[in-house]
Structures are given as C-alpha cells and as structure tokens.
Amino acid sequence: MSTQTAAEHELAILIVDALNLEAVDPAHIDPQAPLFGSDLGLDSIDALEIALAVSKRYGMQLRSDHPDNQRIFGSLHALSEHIERERTA
C-alpha cells in the first residue's frame, strides 16, 4: 500500500465521513487503489455524495458530465490531484 500525502489523507477522511463508512479507517485507503469496484464497495450514488462533499469542502464543482470523470474518480490519488489542480487554477 502506498503512503497517503496530507492532502490525500484529508480527502480520505472527507470521503469516509460523507459516506458514513464507519468500518473504514481513512488512513488505510490505498491512494493508488480504485475507489470504485474495490474493497470500499462504492457505487455511482457514492460518486454523487463525494462530489457534493468536495464541493462543500473545497468550493469547487465536480461535474457529472466531465469527460475525464472515470480518471478523476479512479483513485484517491487521482481525485486529490484533480482537486489540487482545480484549486490552484
């Protein structure tokens, strides 16, 4: 398992809290592992919840029609990188 950066850890906590994943320790989410179709058991409804939580926390929109959503939501690392890029743009 890869080590989380501070930004990835903050995002992991946000995801666990937003989705009420009480059995998941945010520190144990592998930043390189797929968010969907993995041990987390996330689905498309969870993606909407994550997008809403990110919007509230970081003040940016994750649009459902974005052509790169599969890549953006591919892993904790990819989502964290996207948020950082958008926040500094």
Order of alpha helices (4+ residues) and beta strands (2+ residues): alpha-alpha-alpha-alpha
